[in-house]
C-alpha cells in the first residue's frame, strides 16, 4: 500500500524535524489520509498532487493486475503441504466474481488474471484471488480521497 511519510515520535526523523522546527502535530496513524505531520521542503500542494497521481496510476486496474501477474509468473511458493480447502473459499470466489468480475470496472482485468492463473499457475490461484481482492480494497480506500 502506498502512503505518505509521517514522522513518528522517538525516531531520528522525528527528532531531526523537531530540531528544525518543522513538526506540525502528532501523526494520525493513518498514512493514507493525505496528511503529513511536518513541513516538507517541497511545496505541499505539489507533493499531494503528485501523491494523488501516483495513486491513480498504481491502483488503476490495468497496472495493478499486470503487477500481480508479473509477481505470480516469477513467484516460487515454498514446498509445503497443500493448502487445506475450506467451504468458505467457494463463497469468497463467487463473491469476488460478482463484485470484481461482473460489477467492477476492472472485470476484464480480473477475468484475464483468473484465467491466466488457472491455466498457467493453478497452484497460485488462491494468491491471484487474494491479490485481486486487495486491489479492490486499495481502490476503495483511496476513492474516498481522490
Buried (B, 14 or more C-beta within 10 A) or exposed (E): EEEBEBBEEEEEEBEEBEEEEBBEEEBEEEBBBBBBBBEBEEEEEEBBEEBBEEBEEBBBBEBBBBEBBEEBEEEEEEEEEEEEEEEEBEEBBEEBBEBBBEEBEBBEBBBBBBEBBEEEBEEBBBBBBBBBBBBBEBBEBBEEEE
